[in-house]
Amino acid sequence: MTDTLLLKEKIESSGLRIGFIADKLGIERTTLWKKVNNERSFKQNEIMQMCELLRIDSLEEKERIFFATDVDKKDNI
């Protein structure tokens, strides 16, 4: 499960627009937001592309964001 708060912080701090990221992933903006908010799952290749775009280099950070096990549903709004 994706840690929505951490991912949103990372997107915001990157300075990239959500439309640009969605375009690079080859998906619609609404689809990307559904994935960010855990309404849909990221595919492996999308995670790899997101890490490259957002400059997520460490395995620990990648796991914290994209493979969180303890995410409060209230945080995913």
C-alpha positions in Angstrom: 0.0 0.0 0.0 1.2 3.5 -0.8 1.9 6.0 2.0 -0.2 8.8 0.5 1.1 11.5 2.7 4.8 10.8 2.0 4.2 10.4 -1.7 2.2 13.7 -1.9 5.0 15.5 0.0 7.6 14.0 -2.4 5.6 15.2 -5.4 5.1 18.7 -4.0 8.8 19.0 -3.1 9.9 17.8 -6.5 8.3 20.9 -8.2 6.8 18.6 -10.9 3.2 19.0 -11.9 0.8 16.0 -11.5 -0.1 16.3 -15.2 3.6 16.0 -16.2 4.1 13.0 -14.0 1.0 11.3 -15.3 2.1 12.0 -18.9 5.5 10.4 -18.2 3.8 7.3 -16.7 1.5 7.1 -19.7 -1.7 7.4 -17.6 -4.4 10.0 -17.1 -4.1 12.5 -14.2 -7.2 11.1 -12.5 -5.7 7.6 -12.7 -2.5 8.9 -11.1 -4.5 10.5 -8.2 -6.4 7.2 -7.7 -3.1 5.4 -7.4 -1.6 8.0 -5.1 -4.7 7.8 -2.9 -4.7 3.9 -2.8 -7.9 3.6 -4.9 -5.7 1.7 -7.4 -2.3 0.0 -7.2 0.9 1.2 -8.9 2.4 -1.2 -11.4 6.0 -2.1 -10.9 7.2 -0.1 -13.9 5.2 2.9 -12.6 6.9 2.7 -9.3 10.3 2.6 -11.0 9.4 5.6 -13.1 8.0 7.5 -10.1 11.2 6.9 -8.2 13.3 8.2 -11.1 11.1 11.3 -11.6 10.9 12.1 -7.9 14.6 11.2 -7.3 13.9 8.5 -4.8 17.2 6.8 -4.7 17.3 4.8 -1.4 15.6 1.5 -1.1 14.4 2.5 2.4 12.6 5.6 1.1 11.1 3.6 -1.8 9.8 1.0 0.6 8.4 3.6 3.0 6.4 5.3 0.2 5.3 2.5 -2.1 5.2 -0.6 0.2 3.9 0.8 3.5 2.2 -1.8 5.7 0.8 0.5 8.3 -1.1 3.3 6.6 -4.1 5.0 8.2 -7.0 5.2 5.8 -7.9 8.6 7.1 -4.6 9.9 5.8 -5.5 8.9 2.2 -8.0 11.6 1.6 
